[in-house]
Amino acid sequence: MLRISAAITIASFVAFSPAGMSTASADTWGCSYEKCLQACAKAGGKYCSAYCSKELKDKQQAKTCK
């Protein structure tokens, strides 16, 4: 029973986290923090602010965004 509960918890975390966002929705926001937040919210993600901050910083370091 504990294993089933743990599996359900992990599955729901992945489904509702920004990591669960599809590649297509991740690419729709380009270099806009606000658009990233909107795409993340539409995907049902939690912790969108932290996710978008990290992703935008990564894009800036890769010189994808200025």
N, C-alpha and C positions, 0 to 999 in steps of 0.2 A: 504494500500500500504506500509506503514511504517513497519507493522508487517511482511509482506512478505520479505522486504529487510533485516530486522533484522534476520529472520529465515535463509535466504540464506547466510548471513554473518557468522552466527554461524555454519551452516552446513559446509561451506567451511573452516572455521578455524579448525574444528574438523577433517575434511578429510585430511587437509594438515599439521596438527601439529603432533609432535612426539606421542602425545596421541592417534593418529589414527593408530599408528603402530600395526600390529597384534602381538599376543603373540609369534607366531612362529618366526617372524623376530626379535623380541626382544631377543629371546633365542639363536639365531644363533651367536651372537657376543661374548658370554661368558664374559670374563674379559678384552677384548681388546677395548680400546677407539676408535682406528682407525676403527675396524670392526663395532662398534656401529654407527659411523658416516656414514659408507658406507650403513649399513642396513637402517638407518634413511633416507638417501638421496634416496635410492631405493624406499622407502615407500612414497616418496614425501613430507617428513616432513620439516618444517621450525624450526628454533631455535634448530637445532640438537646438537650444541656444548653444550648449557646449559642443554639440556635433557640428553645427554650422561654423562656429568660431574655429574649430580645429580644421575643418575641411577648407575653409577660406584661407587660413594660414598656410596649409599645405599647398594650395593652388598658387599662392603668392610666392612661396619658396621655390616652386617648380617653374616660376615665371609664366604660368598660364594666365595669371591675373596680375595686374599692376598694383 
